[in-house]
Amino acid sequence: MARRPMAEPFSPTGFLGRGLDPTGRTTPVGFAALLLVMGALWVVGRLGPVWVEGWSRWHEALAAIPLAALLVPGTGHALRRLNDSGRPGWWAWALLVPWLRWALLLALLVTPSSQRRRRTDSGWRLLGLGVAGVAALVLAGSLIWTTAEVAEQGMKPALVPGDRVLVRRAPVTVGRGDVIAFRVEGEAAPRVARVVALGGERVAVEGGVPVIDGARAALAEDGLFAEVFGPQGPAGVMPVCGNGPVGLGADCLTHRFLETLPEGTTYAVLDAGTRPLDAGLEVEVPRGRFYVLGDHRDAARDSRLSPAVGGTGFVSEGQVIGRVDMVVASAEGRHWWDPRGWRPGRIGGIVR
């Protein structure tokens, strides 16, 4: 009786290497093992903050890097599984459709291997692998950048409600004058504000102007900021006008100034007149925290107010998502997909 040849030992590196060639075959068992590993990495990345005390952006990156690395060979094995089950390679495009991809993956798991020989030089398979490569680059890029939507009006004129901004993920070096996105406990959407004082410094607000370690920021008039009074952005917030109460559709005019911090950073701010928050007692910023202000001083919820009354208080380093770099999309209306509210002129604007 003839002996059956011994099976070749399983090699994880060889298995992943074969995923870079989408023209071969992958069995349901091997494909299931690959999906199990990728699913475990996804679960760790999503639930890590719940499971691990002190979970940081570094931990998230460490979980996402191998997931990004598996995306290309994983898609390659999906193409091989299609080949092994006798399905056409163009079915792989279903992987790009949110709900349809799960149906396809389930079908690939339960469909037995086919004995039918198929062509292995399909351009659709190679194109699918190229798409997977682009997707892997996007996922890898998400380790460095993320996006955040501006829902409030506290950062006018630099940012307006409905802007979507590109955020350089923490850990980054945050300096005075930088615009940062940060989390506030109990709120799903991040807030955006400008850092005006660092840990160890003393800061006060006089006439709406920050005074840092006794040095008052310089202020120069810069005309008027004009907008239409009406709902703005996804939350439909109403602007705060410097020319008093106006009706819907009327011109909302607010004084604009150029503010220069002691070390020389200059940016535009808005002042709608004398308001209670124009004065803030001098405080010392604790180490590891930031004092932030909105550029529209009369419409911002910032470090002048404690979290108990809707402000931010001091922002800790752990709250910081990252530094805001530029505007990547902007829509005036409540729904970003409605082209009637798109503001193409704001796209690509650098946040200073």
N, C-alpha and C positions, 0 to 999 in steps of 0.2 A: 504494500500500500504506500503510495507516494505521500511524502510529507508536504504539508502546506508551508509556504515560505513564511518566516517570522515577520510580523508587522514591524515597520520602521518606527523607532521611538518617536514620541511626539516632541517637537521642538517649538516652543513659543516664538522664538525669533524666526524660525523657518516659516511658521504659520503666518506671522505678520508680514514677512517678506513676500510670501505668495500673494498677499493682498495687494501688493503694488503692481501685480500683473493681473488685470481684470479678465483675462481671456480663458482662465482655467476652470476648475471645479472645486466647490466646497460642499461638504456634506451638511445635513441639518444639525448634526451634533456639534461640529466645529463652529458653525454659525451661531448656535445657541450659546456656546461658551463665550464667544466674543461679545455678544449682546449682554450677557450676564456681567462681564467685567466692565463694559462701558456703562451699564445701568448702575453698578455699584459706585463707580466714580461720580456719576451724576448725583446720586443720593448723598454721598459724602459732601459734595460741594454745596448742595441745597440745604441739608439739615445740619451741617457742621456747626453753625452758630447756635443751634438748639442743643446739640449734644456736648459741645466742648466749651468749657468756660474760658474766656479770653480769646475766642476765635477771632482772627484778624484777616486783613486783606491778603497777607502773605499765605495763610492757610488756604484761602480760597484759590489763590493762584497755583499753589502746589497741587490742589485737587484738579484744577482745570487743565494744567499743562499736559498730563498724560491723556486726558480726554481728547484734547486737541490733536495730540500725536496719533491717537487711534482713529481719528475721523477718516483720514485718507485710506489706510488699509481696510478699515471697516466698510467703507463704501465699495472698495475693490472686492471684498468678499461678498457683498450683496450682489454685485455683478456676476461673480463666479457662481453664486447660489442660483441666480436666474439661469445661467448657462447649464448648471448641473440639473436643474429641474425642467429643462426644455422650454423655458420662457424666453421671449425676445428681449434683447438688452435694453430697448428703449423704455421698458417698464421702470427702469431705475429713476426716471424723471419724477415718478410718484414720491420719491424720497424728499422732494422739495416742497410737497404739499402737506401742511400740518396734520390733518386728520387721515389723509390717504396713506401717509407713510407708515402709520401703525398697522393698517390693514395689510399693506404689502409685506411688512416685516413678519407679521403673524402668518401670512400665506407661505413665506419662504421657510418658516420654521416647521410647518406641518406638511409641506409638500415633499413627497419622497423623491429621491434622485431618479433621473430619467436615463434610460439606456440609449436614447436617441442622440446621435452625434450631431453637433452643431458647428457652424463656422466659428472660429475663435478670433477672427480679425475684425470684428464689428466696430465700425467707427462710433456707433452709439455708446458702446462700452467705454471706449477711450475718452469720448467727450464727457461721459458721466464721471470718469475719474478726474478729469480736469475741473469739472464743477465742484467735486469734493475737495480738490486742492484749494480752490478759491474759498470754499466754506471753511476749511481748516485755517487759512490765513485770517479770515474774519474772526473766527473764534479765538485765535492766538492774539489778534489785535485787541479783542475785548478784555484781555488781561491787562492792557495798558490804558485803554480808554473805555469810557462808558458815556451814556447820554443822560441828560436830565431835562425835564420840562419845567419851564418857568411859569408858575401859576399866579404869582402875586405881582404887585406893581412896585415893590420896594426897591428894585434895582434900575428903575428908569433914570436916565435915558439909555444907559448901556444895554440893558435887557428889558424887554417888554413882555407882558403876559402872552403866552402862545409861542414864545421862542423855545426851541429845543437846542440845548448847548452840548458841545463835546467837552467831556470832563477827563482830565488826566488823572488816572486813579492814584490814590494814596498807596504806599508812602511817597510823598513828594515834599520837596522843601517849600514851605509856605512862608512868604515874607510879607511885610507890611505893604498894603496896597493891592495884594492879590485878591481876586474874586474866587471864592470857594463854594462848593456844594457840600452840604452836610446834612446829617440826619437829625431829626427832632423826635424824641420819644412820643409815641402815640400817633405819629403822622406817617402815612404811607409815602407821600411825595417828599423829596428833599427840599430844603430851602437853599437860597443862594444869597450871599452877602459879601461885603468887602472887609478884609482884615485891616484894622487901623492900629491895633496895639497888640504886642506879643507878651508872653509870660514874663513877669518881673517888672513890667512897665506900669506907670500910673497914667490913667486916662480920665478925662472929664469931657463934657460937651457944653459948650458955651455958645448960645445963639445958633444952635444947630451945627456948630463947627467943632471937630475934635481937638483937644489939647492934650498932647502926649508928653509926659515928663516936663510939664511946664511950657512946652513949645506949641504954639497955636498954629494950626494949618492955615496957609494963606488962601485967600478967596478973591477971585476976580470975576466981574460980571461977564456974561457970555450970551446975552440976549434972552429970548423967550423960547420955551419948548411948547409947541402947539400940537394938539391932538383933538380928535372928535370925542365929545362926551357920549359914552355908550358902553355897553358890555364888551369886555375884552378877554380873549383867551378862553381856555377850557372851562374855567370856573365862572366866567362871565362877570369878573370884577369891574367896578366902576372907578374911573380915575379920580384922583384928588386934584382939584383945580385951584390955581392961585388967583383966578379972577372971580372967585365966589361961586355960589350955586348957579348952575346954568342948566338949560333944558336939554333933553335928548337931541343929539345931532348938532348941538351948538359947539363953538370953538372953546376948548379947554386950554387956557394959557397959564403957564407956570414959569417963574423966573428960573433961569439956568445960570449956573456959575461954574468956573473952573477951580477946583480945590487942589491944592498942592500940599502934600504931607511934608514933614520936616526934612526927610532925606531926599525929596525931590520928585516923588511919584505924583503925576497930575492926572485928573480924570474929571468928568462932568458930574455935577450934582444938581438936584432940583430943590427949590424952596417955595412952598405955597403960602408963606407968611408966618406970622407968629403963632406958635402952637405950644402946648404944654411940654412936649418932648424936646423942645429946643434947648432945654437946660438939663444936664445930668451931673450928679455929684461925682467928685473924683473918687475913683476906686483903683485898687492895685490888682492887676491881672495875675492870677495864680500861674505858677510854672506848669507848662504842658497845656495851656489853654490860650484862647484867642478872644479878643474883643472885636466884634464885627458890627458894622453899620451898613444900612442900605443907602444907596446913592440918592434915593428920593426920601429925604429925611422925614417928611410928613406923612409917608405912606408905608413905612417899613416896620416890621416886627423884628427887632434886633437886640443887641446886648444892652440897650437902655432899659429894656423890660425883662422881668424875670419870667421863667417858663410858666409860673403859676398864673400869669395874666396874659399868656399868649406870646410872650417874647422868647428869646433864646438864652438870655443870660450869657455867661461865658461858654464858648464852644470848645469842647475838649478835642485833643488830637484824635481820639477814638471815634468821634462823631464825623470827622472829615472824610468825605468820599473822595475828593480830589480837587484839583485846581481847574477852573473853567477857562478853556482856551478860545473857543469860537462858537458862532451860531451855525448850526448845520441845517436847520429847518425853522420855518416860522409861519404861523397861521393865526389870523385875527379872530376867527370864529371859534365856537365851542368844539367843532369837529375838525380834526386835522385833515381828514380826507375830503373836505369840501373845498374845491379849488377856488370858490368865490372869495374865500378869506385868506388865500395864500399871499405871503409877502416875500416874493423872490429877491427883492432888493436887500433884504437883511441876511440872506444866506451867504456864508463865508466871512461874515464880519468878525474881526478879531476882538476879543474882550480884553480891554485894558483897564 
